[in-house]
Amino acid sequence: MSTSGFGSSGFGSGFGRNTSGGLFGSNRGFDKPATSTTGSGFAVSVAASWSRDDVSKWLSESGLQHTSDMFAEFDGELLQQFDEMLKTAPQFFYTKLEEMHFSLVDILKFTRALKKLNL
């Protein structure tokens, strides 16, 4: 059962794309977490299974296309680990973004988009 909240495209069978544009549906954007439920009822982030290309597309749709090269090696699992770093070691997380030459605006955009994924 999918609880993605991203229109009719759903994510129950992997990374869903629809024909109305965007990674997450035509009008939904990143306003709801991309999750599905397992047979046991636990919520699982679909973003954790993303490919490197999916992460790049997410960055672009988040207004961070100019950072794609910095995340070229990131797939969904690494993105999830980076999100965990934000939660458990925020000073280290923000230092890494600064070392990657993120502007303050980029840091704010990135952390907002990451939190909306609900990894």
Contact map, one row per residue, 1 for C-alpha under 8 A:
11100000000100000000000000000000000111100000000000000000000000000000000000000000000000000000000000000000000000000000000
11110000011100000000000000000000001110000000000000000000000000000000000000000000000000000000000000000000000000000000000
11111000010000000000000000000000001110000000000000000000000000000000000000000000000000000000000000000000000000000000000
01111110011000000000000000000001111100000000000000000000000000000000000000000000000000000000000000000000000000000000000
00111110010000000000000000000001110000000000000000000000000000000000000000000000000000000000000000000000000000000000000
00011111110000000000000110010001010000000000000000000000000000000000000000000000000000000000000000000000000000000000000
00011111110000000000000011010000000000000000000000000000000000000000000000000000000000000000000000000000000000000000000
00000111110000000000000010000000000000000000000000000000000000000000000000000000000000000000000000000000000000000000000
00000111111000011100000110000000000000000000000000000000000000000000000000000000000000000000000000000000000000000000000
01111111111100010000000000000000000000000000000000000000000000000000000000000000000000000000000000000000000000000000000
01010000111111110000000000000000011100000000010000000000000000000000000000000000000000000000000000000000000000000000000
11000000011111000000000000000000000100000000000000000000000000000000000000000000000000000000000000000000000000000000000
00000000001111110000000000000000000000000000000000000000000000000000000000000000000000000000000000000000000000000000000
00000000001111110000000000000000000000000000010010000000000000000000000000000000000000000000000000000000000000000000000
00000000001011111000000000000000000000000000011011000000000000000000000000000000000000000000000000000000000000000000000
00000000111011111100001100000000000000000000000000000000000000000000000000000000000000000000000000000000000000000000000
00000000100000111110111110000000000000000000000000000000000000000000000000000000000000000000000000000000000000000000000
00000000100000011111111110000000000000000000000000000000000000000000000000000000000000000000000000000000000000000000000
00000000000000001111100000000000000000000000000000000000000000000000000000000000000000000000000000000000000000000000000
00000000000000000111110011000000000000000000000000000000000000000000000000000000000000000000000000000000000000000000000
00000000000000001111111011000000000000000000000000000000000000000000000000000000000000000000000000000000000000000000000
00000000000000001101111111001000000000000000000000000000000010000000000000000000000000000000000000000000000000000000000
00000000000000011100111110001000000000000000000000000000110010000000000000000000000000000000000000000000000000000000000
00000100100000011100011111011100000000000000000000000000000000000000000000000000000000000000000000000000000000000000000
00000111100000001101111111111000000000000000000000000000000000000000000000000000000000000000000000000000000000000000000
00000010000000000001110111111000000000000000000000000000000000000000000000000000000000000000000000000000000000000000000
00000000000000000000000011111000000000000000000000000000000000000000000000000000000000000000000000000000000000000000000
00000110000000000000000111111111000000000000000000000000000000000000000000000000000000000000000000000000000000000000000
00000000000000000000011111111111000000000000000000000000000000000000000000000000000000000000000000000000000000000000000
00000000000000000000000100011111100000000000000000000000000000000000000000000000000000000000000000000000000000001001100
00000000000000000000000000011111100000000000000000000000000000000000000000000000000000000000000000000000000000000001000
00011100000000000000000000011111110000000000000000000000000000000000000000000000000000000000000000000000000000000001100
00011000000000000000000000000111111000000000100000000000000000000000000000000000000000000000000000000000000000000001110
00011100001000000000000000000001111100000000111000000000000000000000000000000000000000000000000000000000000000000000110
01110000001000000000000000000000111110000011111000000000000000000000000000000000000000000000000000000000000000000000010
11110000001100000000000000000000011111000011110000000000000000000000000000000000000000000000000000000000000000000000000
11100000000000000000000000000000001111111111000000000000000000000000000000000000000000000000000000000000000000000000000
10000000000000000000000000000000000111111111000000000000000000000000000000000000000000000000000000000000000000000000000
10000000000000000000000000000000000011111100000000000000000000000000000000000000000000000000000000000000000000000000000
00000000000000000000000000000000000011111100000000000000000000000000000000000000000000000000000000000000000000000000000
00000000000000000000000000000000000011111110000000000000000000000000000000000000000000000000000000000000000000000000000
00000000000000000000000000000000000011111111000000000000000000000000000000000000000000000000000000000000000000000000000
00000000000000000000000000000000001111001111100000000000000000000000000000000000000000000000000000000000000000000000000
00000000000000000000000000000000001111000111110000000000000000000000000000000000000000000000000000000000000000000000001
00000000000000000000000000000000111100000011111110000000000000000000000000000000000000000000000000000000000000000000111
00000000001001100000000000000000011100000001111111000000000000000000000000000000000000000000000000000000000000000000000
00000000000000100000000000000000011000000000111111000000000000000000000000010001000000000000000000000000000000000000101
00000000000000000000000000000000000000000000111111000000000000000000000000111011000000000000000000000000000000000000001
00000000000001100000000000000000000000000000111111100000000000000000000000111000000000000000000000000000000000000000000
00000000000000100000000000000000000000000000011111111110000000000000000000111000000000000000000000000000000000000000000
00000000000000000000000000000000000000000000000011111110000000000000000001110000000000000000000000000000000000000000000
00000000000000000000000000000000000000000000000001111111000000000000000111110000000000000000000000000000000000000000000
00000000000000000000000000000000000000000000000001111111100000000000000000100000000000000000000000000000000000000000000
00000000000000000000000000000000000000000000000001111111110000000000000000100000000000000000000000000000000000000000000
00000000000000000000000000000000000000000000000001111111111000000000001001110010000000000000000000000000000000000000000
00000000000000000000000000000000000000000000000000011111111100001001001100000000000000000000000000000000000000000000000
00000000000000000000001000000000000000000000000000001111111110001000000000000000000000000000000000000000000000000000000
00000000000000000000001000000000000000000000000000000111111111000000000000000000000000000000000000000000000000000000000
00000000000000000000000000000000000000000000000000000011111111111011000000000000000000000000000000000000000000000000000
00000000000000000000000000000000000000000000000000000001111111111101000000000000000000000000000000000000000000000000000
00000000000000000000011000000000000000000000000000000000111111111000000000000000000000000000000000000000000000000000000
00000000000000000000000000000000000000000000000000000000011111111000000000000000000000000000000000000000000011001000000
00000000000000000000000000000000000000000000000000000000001111111000000000000000000000000000000000000000000010000000000
00000000000000000000000000000000000000000000000000000000001111111111000000000000000000000000000000000000010011000000000
00000000000000000000000000000000000000000000000000000001101111111111000000000000000000000000000000000000000000000000000
00000000000000000000000000000000000000000000000000000000000100011111100000000000000000000000000000000000000000000000000
00000000000000000000000000000000000000000000000000000000001000011111111000000000000000000000000000000000000000000000000
00000000000000000000000000000000000000000000000000000001001100011111111100000000000000000000000000000000000000000000000
00000000000000000000000000000000000000000000000000000000000000000111111100000000000000000000000000000000000000000000000
00000000000000000000000000000000000000000000000000000000000000000011111110000000000000000000000000010000000000000000000
00000000000000000000000000000000000000000000000000000011000000000011111111000000000000000000000000000000000000000000000
00000000000000000000000000000000000000000000000000010001000000000001111111000000000000000000000000000000000000000000000
00000000000000000000000000000000000000000000000000010000000000000000011111100000000000000000000000000000000000000000000
00000000000000000000000000000000000000000000000000110010000000000000001111111110000000000000000000000000000000000000000
00000000000000000000000000000000000000000000000111111110000000000000000011111110000000000000000000000000000000000000000
00000000000000000000000000000000000000000000001111110010000000000000000001111111000000000000000000000000000000000000000
00000000000000000000000000000000000000000000000111000000000000000000000001111111100000000000000000000000000000000000000
00000000000000000000000000000000000000000000000000000000000000000000000001111111110000000000000000000000000000000000000
00000000000000000000000000000000000000000000000100000010000000000000000001111111111000000000000000000000000000000000000
00000000000000000000000000000000000000000000001100000000000000000000000000011111111100000000000000000000000000000000001
00000000000000000000000000000000000000000000000000000000000000000000000000001111111110000000000000000000000000000000000
00000000000000000000000000000000000000000000000000000000000000000000000000000111111111000000100000000000000000000000000
00000000000000000000000000000000000000000000000000000000000000000000000000000011111111100000000000000000000000000110001
00000000000000000000000000000000000000000000000000000000000000000000000000000001111111110000000000000000000000000000000
00000000000000000000000000000000000000000000000000000000000000000000000000000000111111111101100000000000000000000000000
00000000000000000000000000000000000000000000000000000000000000000000000000000000011111111111110000000000000000000000000
00000000000000000000000000000000000000000000000000000000000000000000000000000000001111111100000000000000000000000000000
00000000000000000000000000000000000000000000000000000000000000000000000000000000000111111100000000000000000000000000000
00000000000000000000000000000000000000000000000000000000000000000000000000000000000011111111100000000000000000000000000
00000000000000000000000000000000000000000000000000000000000000000000000000000000000011111111110000000000000000000000000
00000000000000000000000000000000000000000000000000000000000000000000000000000000000001001111111000000000000000000000000
00000000000000000000000000000000000000000000000000000000000000000000000000000000000011001111111100000000000000000000000
00000000000000000000000000000000000000000000000000000000000000000000000000000000010011001111111110000000000000000000000
00000000000000000000000000000000000000000000000000000000000000000000000000000000000001000111111111000000001000000000000
00000000000000000000000000000000000000000000000000000000000000000000000000000000000000000011111111100000000000000000000
00000000000000000000000000000000000000000000000000000000000000000000000000000000000000000001111111110000000000000000000
00000000000000000000000000000000000000000000000000000000000000000000000000000000000000000000111111111100001000000000000
00000000000000000000000000000000000000000000000000000000000000000000000000000000000000000000011111111110000000000000000
00000000000000000000000000000000000000000000000000000000000000000000000000000000000000000000001111111100000000000000000
00000000000000000000000000000000000000000000000000000000000000000000010000000000000000000000000111111100000000000000000
00000000000000000000000000000000000000000000000000000000000000000000000000000000000000000000000011111110000000000000000
00000000000000000000000000000000000000000000000000000000000000000000000000000000000000000000000011111111111000000000000
00000000000000000000000000000000000000000000000000000000000000000000000000000000000000000000000001001111111000000000000
00000000000000000000000000000000000000000000000000000000000000000000000000000000000000000000000000000111111100000000000
00000000000000000000000000000000000000000000000000000000000000000000000000000000000000000000000000000111111110000000000
00000000000000000000000000000000000000000000000000000000000000010000000000000000000000000000000000000111111111000000000
00000000000000000000000000000000000000000000000000000000000000000000000000000000000000000000010010000111111111100000000
00000000000000000000000000000000000000000000000000000000000000000000000000000000000000000000000000000001111111110000000
00000000000000000000000000000000000000000000000000000000000001110000000000000000000000000000000000000000111111111000000
00000000000000000000000000000000000000000000000000000000000001010000000000000000000000000000000000000000011111111100000
00000000000000000000000000000000000000000000000000000000000000000000000000000000000000000000000000000000001111111110000
00000000000000000000000000000000000000000000000000000000000000000000000000000000000000000000000000000000000111111111000
00000000000000000000000000000100000000000000000000000000000001000000000000000000000000000000000000000000000011111111100
00000000000000000000000000000000000000000000000000000000000000000000000000000000001000000000000000000000000001111111111
00000000000000000000000000000000000000000000000000000000000000000000000000000000001000000000000000000000000000111111111
00000000000000000000000000000111100000000000000000000000000000000000000000000000000000000000000000000000000000011111110
00000000000000000000000000000101110000000000101000000000000000000000000000000000000000000000000000000000000000001111111
00000000000000000000000000000000111000000000100000000000000000000000000000000000000000000000000000000000000000000111111
00000000000000000000000000000000000000000001101100000000000000000000000000000001001000000000000000000000000000000110111
